[in-house]
């Protein structure tokens, strides 16, 4: 199963995410929940 996990900063009432082309035409589950604090990514370190 292919899955996308990412932490985003919400700056307005709409959040847009890019998905793989393989997801086109498929049903997907989207879960949005707040996180306690931002975490650093490998790029930021």
HTML snippet that shows the backbone in 3Dmol.js (N, CA, C, O; Angstrom):
<script src="https://3Dmol.org/build/3Dmol-min.js"></script>
<div id="view" style="width:600px;height:400px;position:relative"></div>
<script>
const pdb = `
ATOM      1  N   UNK A   1       0.848  -1.185   0.000  1.00  0.00           N
ATOM      2  CA  UNK A   1       0.000   0.000   0.000  1.00  0.00           C
ATOM      3  C   UNK A   1       0.886   1.238   0.000  1.00  0.00           C
ATOM      4  O   UNK A   1       1.838   1.328   0.775  1.00  0.00           O
ATOM      5  N   UNK A   2       0.578   2.164  -0.848  1.00  0.00           N
ATOM      6  CA  UNK A   2       1.315   3.416  -0.917  1.00  0.00           C
ATOM      7  C   UNK A   2       0.624   4.427  -0.024  1.00  0.00           C
ATOM      8  O   UNK A   2      -0.602   4.537  -0.049  1.00  0.00           O
ATOM      9  N   UNK A   3       1.396   5.174   0.772  1.00  0.00           N
ATOM     10  CA  UNK A   3       0.820   6.168   1.664  1.00  0.00           C
ATOM     11  C   UNK A   3       1.688   7.413   1.672  1.00  0.00           C
ATOM     12  O   UNK A   3       2.895   7.342   1.443  1.00  0.00           O
ATOM     13  N   UNK A   4       1.075   8.541   1.934  1.00  0.00           N
ATOM     14  CA  UNK A   4       1.779   9.812   2.049  1.00  0.00           C
ATOM     15  C   UNK A   4       1.583  10.311   3.475  1.00  0.00           C
ATOM     16  O   UNK A   4       0.455  10.404   3.960  1.00  0.00           O
ATOM     17  N   UNK A   5       2.675  10.625   4.133  1.00  0.00           N
ATOM     18  CA  UNK A   5       2.615  11.223   5.464  1.00  0.00           C
ATOM     19  C   UNK A   5       3.432  12.510   5.405  1.00  0.00           C
ATOM     20  O   UNK A   5       4.601  12.484   5.022  1.00  0.00           O
ATOM     21  N   UNK A   6       2.836  13.614   5.775  1.00  0.00           N
ATOM     22  CA  UNK A   6       3.594  14.862   5.787  1.00  0.00           C
ATOM     23  C   UNK A   6       3.009  15.793   6.841  1.00  0.00           C
ATOM     24  O   UNK A   6       1.838  15.693   7.206  1.00  0.00           O
ATOM     25  N   UNK A   7       3.848  16.691   7.315  1.00  0.00           N
ATOM     26  CA  UNK A   7       3.408  17.719   8.255  1.00  0.00           C
ATOM     27  C   UNK A   7       3.432  19.040   7.496  1.00  0.00           C
ATOM     28  O   UNK A   7       4.450  19.414   6.915  1.00  0.00           O
ATOM     29  N   UNK A   8       2.312  19.736   7.506  1.00  0.00           N
ATOM     30  CA  UNK A   8       2.162  20.996   6.790  1.00  0.00           C
ATOM     31  C   UNK A   8       1.783  22.097   7.770  1.00  0.00           C
ATOM     32  O   UNK A   8       1.226  21.828   8.834  1.00  0.00           O
ATOM     33  N   UNK A   9       2.087  23.325   7.408  1.00  0.00           N
ATOM     34  CA  UNK A   9       1.636  24.478   8.170  1.00  0.00           C
ATOM     35  C   UNK A   9       0.405  25.038   7.472  1.00  0.00           C
ATOM     36  O   UNK A   9       0.463  25.400   6.297  1.00  0.00           O
ATOM     37  N   UNK A  10      -0.687  25.109   8.181  1.00  0.00           N
ATOM     38  CA  UNK A  10      -1.935  25.614   7.607  1.00  0.00           C
ATOM     39  C   UNK A  10      -1.924  27.137   7.722  1.00  0.00           C
ATOM     40  O   UNK A  10      -1.805  27.681   8.820  1.00  0.00           O
ATOM     41  N   UNK A  11      -2.048  27.819   6.591  1.00  0.00           N
ATOM     42  CA  UNK A  11      -2.010  29.281   6.584  1.00  0.00           C
ATOM     43  C   UNK A  11      -3.343  29.897   6.188  1.00  0.00           C
ATOM     44  O   UNK A  11      -3.456  31.117   6.069  1.00  0.00           O
ATOM     45  N   UNK A  12      -4.342  29.063   5.986  1.00  0.00           N
ATOM     46  CA  UNK A  12      -5.657  29.565   5.601  1.00  0.00           C
ATOM     47  C   UNK A  12      -6.670  28.447   5.717  1.00  0.00           C
ATOM     48  O   UNK A  12      -6.362  27.383   6.254  1.00  0.00           O
ATOM     49  N   UNK A  13      -7.874  28.674   5.220  1.00  0.00           N
ATOM     50  CA  UNK A  13      -8.934  27.681   5.378  1.00  0.00           C
ATOM     51  C   UNK A  13      -8.837  26.486   4.425  1.00  0.00           C
ATOM     52  O   UNK A  13      -9.623  25.545   4.540  1.00  0.00           O
ATOM     53  N   UNK A  14      -7.879  26.510   3.482  1.00  0.00           N
ATOM     54  CA  UNK A  14      -7.764  25.439   2.503  1.00  0.00           C
ATOM     55  C   UNK A  14      -6.358  24.867   2.520  1.00  0.00           C
ATOM     56  O   UNK A  14      -5.378  25.609   2.575  1.00  0.00           O
ATOM     57  N   UNK A  15      -6.261  23.529   2.471  1.00  0.00           N
ATOM     58  CA  UNK A  15      -4.973  22.841   2.389  1.00  0.00           C
ATOM     59  C   UNK A  15      -4.976  22.008   1.114  1.00  0.00           C
ATOM     60  O   UNK A  15      -5.892  21.213   0.905  1.00  0.00           O
ATOM     61  N   UNK A  16      -3.980  22.171   0.265  1.00  0.00           N
ATOM     62  CA  UNK A  16      -3.869  21.432  -0.980  1.00  0.00           C
ATOM     63  C   UNK A  16      -2.649  20.530  -0.907  1.00  0.00           C
ATOM     64  O   UNK A  16      -1.562  20.974  -0.539  1.00  0.00           O
ATOM     65  N   UNK A  17      -2.830  19.261  -1.257  1.00  0.00           N
ATOM     66  CA  UNK A  17      -1.709  18.332  -1.257  1.00  0.00           C
ATOM     67  C   UNK A  17      -1.573  17.685  -2.629  1.00  0.00           C
ATOM     68  O   UNK A  17      -2.566  17.441  -3.314  1.00  0.00           O
ATOM     69  N   UNK A  18      -0.341  17.412  -3.021  1.00  0.00           N
ATOM     70  CA  UNK A  18      -0.088  16.700  -4.269  1.00  0.00           C
ATOM     71  C   UNK A  18      -0.102  15.208  -3.975  1.00  0.00           C
ATOM     72  O   UNK A  18       0.395  14.777  -2.934  1.00  0.00           O
ATOM     73  N   UNK A  19      -0.653  14.434  -4.858  1.00  0.00           N
ATOM     74  CA  UNK A  19      -0.704  12.981  -4.685  1.00  0.00           C
ATOM     75  C   UNK A  19      -0.098  12.309  -5.909  1.00  0.00           C
ATOM     76  O   UNK A  19      -0.068  12.902  -6.988  1.00  0.00           O
ATOM     77  N   UNK A  20       0.383  11.082  -5.757  1.00  0.00           N
ATOM     78  CA  UNK A  20       0.943  10.365  -6.898  1.00  0.00           C
ATOM     79  C   UNK A  20      -0.104  10.134  -7.995  1.00  0.00           C
ATOM     80  O   UNK A  20      -1.299  10.041  -7.713  1.00  0.00           O
ATOM     81  N   UNK A  21       0.350  10.045  -9.226  1.00  0.00           N
ATOM     82  CA  UNK A  21      -0.555   9.805 -10.352  1.00  0.00           C
ATOM     83  C   UNK A  21      -1.331   8.506 -10.178  1.00  0.00           C
ATOM     84  O   UNK A  21      -2.450   8.381 -10.677  1.00  0.00           O
ATOM     85  N   UNK A  22      -0.749   7.540  -9.477  1.00  0.00           N
ATOM     86  CA  UNK A  22      -1.416   6.249  -9.257  1.00  0.00           C
ATOM     87  C   UNK A  22      -2.694   6.393  -8.430  1.00  0.00           C
ATOM     88  O   UNK A  22      -3.534   5.492  -8.440  1.00  0.00           O
ATOM     89  N   UNK A  23      -2.853   7.495  -7.723  1.00  0.00           N
ATOM     90  CA  UNK A  23      -4.053   7.712  -6.902  1.00  0.00           C
ATOM     91  C   UNK A  23      -5.228   8.235  -7.721  1.00  0.00           C
ATOM     92  O   UNK A  23      -6.363   8.225  -7.244  1.00  0.00           O
ATOM     93  N   UNK A  24      -4.976   8.686  -8.934  1.00  0.00           N
ATOM     94  CA  UNK A  24      -6.033   9.291  -9.738  1.00  0.00           C
ATOM     95  C   UNK A  24      -7.164   8.300  -9.969  1.00  0.00           C
ATOM     96  O   UNK A  24      -6.934   7.158 -10.364  1.00  0.00           O
ATOM     97  N   UNK A  25      -8.392   8.753  -9.717  1.00  0.00           N
ATOM     98  CA  UNK A  25      -9.565   7.929  -9.918  1.00  0.00           C
ATOM     99  C   UNK A  25      -9.847   6.951  -8.792  1.00  0.00           C
ATOM    100  O   UNK A  25     -10.788   6.163  -8.881  1.00  0.00           O
ATOM    101  N   UNK A  26      -9.044   6.988  -7.728  1.00  0.00           N
ATOM    102  CA  UNK A  26      -9.234   6.061  -6.612  1.00  0.00           C
ATOM    103  C   UNK A  26      -9.816   6.768  -5.399  1.00  0.00           C
ATOM    104  O   UNK A  26      -9.671   7.981  -5.244  1.00  0.00           O
ATOM    105  N   UNK A  27     -10.467   6.011  -4.555  1.00  0.00           N
ATOM    106  CA  UNK A  27     -10.924   6.538  -3.279  1.00  0.00           C
ATOM    107  C   UNK A  27      -9.732   6.568  -2.333  1.00  0.00           C
ATOM    108  O   UNK A  27      -8.959   5.612  -2.274  1.00  0.00           O
ATOM    109  N   UNK A  28      -9.582   7.660  -1.594  1.00  0.00           N
ATOM    110  CA  UNK A  28      -8.497   7.779  -0.628  1.00  0.00           C
ATOM    111  C   UNK A  28      -9.065   8.250   0.707  1.00  0.00           C
ATOM    112  O   UNK A  28     -10.124   8.875   0.766  1.00  0.00           O
ATOM    113  N   UNK A  29      -8.348   7.942   1.755  1.00  0.00           N
ATOM    114  CA  UNK A  29      -8.747   8.421   3.081  1.00  0.00           C
ATOM    115  C   UNK A  29      -7.827   9.566   3.453  1.00  0.00           C
ATOM    116  O   UNK A  29      -6.606   9.436   3.365  1.00  0.00           O
ATOM    117  N   UNK A  30      -8.401  10.690   3.870  1.00  0.00           N
ATOM    118  CA  UNK A  30      -7.635  11.858   4.276  1.00  0.00           C
ATOM    119  C   UNK A  30      -7.916  12.102   5.749  1.00  0.00           C
ATOM    120  O   UNK A  30      -9.068  12.252   6.156  1.00  0.00           O
ATOM    121  N   UNK A  31      -6.854  12.140   6.543  1.00  0.00           N
ATOM    122  CA  UNK A  31      -6.979  12.396   7.974  1.00  0.00           C
ATOM    123  C   UNK A  31      -6.157  13.637   8.283  1.00  0.00           C
ATOM    124  O   UNK A  31      -4.968  13.689   7.970  1.00  0.00           O
ATOM    125  N   UNK A  32      -6.775  14.629   8.890  1.00  0.00           N
ATOM    126  CA  UNK A  32      -6.082  15.855   9.273  1.00  0.00           C
ATOM    127  C   UNK A  32      -6.220  15.995  10.774  1.00  0.00           C
ATOM    128  O   UNK A  32      -7.329  16.030  11.307  1.00  0.00           O
ATOM    129  N   UNK A  33      -5.072  16.075  11.462  1.00  0.00           N
ATOM    130  CA  UNK A  33      -5.094  16.257  12.905  1.00  0.00           C
ATOM    131  C   UNK A  33      -3.947  17.167  13.306  1.00  0.00           C
ATOM    132  O   UNK A  33      -2.890  17.141  12.676  1.00  0.00           O
ATOM    133  N   UNK A  34      -4.136  17.967  14.338  1.00  0.00           N
ATOM    134  CA  UNK A  34      -3.063  18.869  14.753  1.00  0.00           C
ATOM    135  C   UNK A  34      -1.920  18.093  15.406  1.00  0.00           C
ATOM    136  O   UNK A  34      -2.121  17.024  15.982  1.00  0.00           O
ATOM    137  N   UNK A  35      -0.721  18.656  15.301  1.00  0.00           N
ATOM    138  CA  UNK A  35       0.437  18.095  15.994  1.00  0.00           C
ATOM    139  C   UNK A  35       0.853  19.085  17.077  1.00  0.00           C
ATOM    140  O   UNK A  35       0.633  20.289  16.944  1.00  0.00           O
ATOM    141  N   UNK A  36       1.454  18.573  18.145  1.00  0.00           N
ATOM    142  CA  UNK A  36       1.819  19.427  19.275  1.00  0.00           C
ATOM    143  C   UNK A  36       2.853  20.483  18.912  1.00  0.00           C
ATOM    144  O   UNK A  36       2.701  21.649  19.277  1.00  0.00           O
ATOM    145  N   UNK A  37       3.901  20.089  18.199  1.00  0.00           N
ATOM    146  CA  UNK A  37       4.966  21.031  17.837  1.00  0.00           C
ATOM    147  C   UNK A  37       5.532  20.613  16.491  1.00  0.00           C
ATOM    148  O   UNK A  37       5.543  19.430  16.151  1.00  0.00           O
ATOM    149  N   UNK A  38       6.001  21.589  15.733  1.00  0.00           N
ATOM    150  CA  UNK A  38       6.629  21.236  14.461  1.00  0.00           C
ATOM    151  C   UNK A  38       7.853  20.350  14.702  1.00  0.00           C
ATOM    152  O   UNK A  38       8.571  20.524  15.687  1.00  0.00           O
ATOM    153  N   UNK A  39       8.081  19.406  13.800  1.00  0.00           N
ATOM    154  CA  UNK A  39       9.270  18.563  13.892  1.00  0.00           C
ATOM    155  C   UNK A  39      10.179  18.918  12.726  1.00  0.00           C
ATOM    156  O   UNK A  39       9.707  19.302  11.655  1.00  0.00           O
ATOM    157  N   UNK A  40      11.459  18.792  12.934  1.00  0.00           N
ATOM    158  CA  UNK A  40      12.397  19.083  11.858  1.00  0.00           C
ATOM    159  C   UNK A  40      12.470  17.897  10.913  1.00  0.00           C
ATOM    160  O   UNK A  40      12.284  16.749  11.315  1.00  0.00           O
ATOM    161  N   UNK A  41      12.741  18.191   9.662  1.00  0.00           N
ATOM    162  CA  UNK A  41      12.903  17.143   8.665  1.00  0.00           C
ATOM    163  C   UNK A  41      14.382  16.987   8.363  1.00  0.00           C
ATOM    164  O   UNK A  41      15.190  17.810   8.794  1.00  0.00           O
ATOM    165  N   UNK A  42      14.741  15.974   7.650  1.00  0.00           N
ATOM    166  CA  UNK A  42      16.141  15.743   7.287  1.00  0.00           C
ATOM    167  C   UNK A  42      16.705  16.925   6.496  1.00  0.00           C
ATOM    168  O   UNK A  42      17.878  17.265   6.649  1.00  0.00           O
ATOM    169  N   UNK A  43      15.882  17.556   5.652  1.00  0.00           N
ATOM    170  CA  UNK A  43      16.346  18.720   4.895  1.00  0.00           C
ATOM    171  C   UNK A  43      16.690  19.888   5.809  1.00  0.00           C
ATOM    172  O   UNK A  43      17.636  20.626   5.536  1.00  0.00           O
ATOM    173  N   UNK A  44      15.932  20.067   6.896  1.00  0.00           N
ATOM    174  CA  UNK A  44      16.134  21.200   7.787  1.00  0.00           C
ATOM    175  C   UNK A  44      17.338  21.027   8.700  1.00  0.00           C
ATOM    176  O   UNK A  44      17.887  22.008   9.202  1.00  0.00           O
ATOM    177  N   UNK A  45      17.755  19.767   8.917  1.00  0.00           N
ATOM    178  CA  UNK A  45      18.847  19.513   9.858  1.00  0.00           C
ATOM    179  C   UNK A  45      20.205  19.736   9.245  1.00  0.00           C
ATOM    180  O   UNK A  45      21.222  19.561   9.917  1.00  0.00           O
TER     181      UNK A  45
END
`;
const viewer = $3Dmol.createViewer("view");
viewer.addModel(pdb, "pdb");
viewer.setStyle({}, {cartoon: {color: "spectrum"}});
viewer.zoomTo();
viewer.render();
</script>
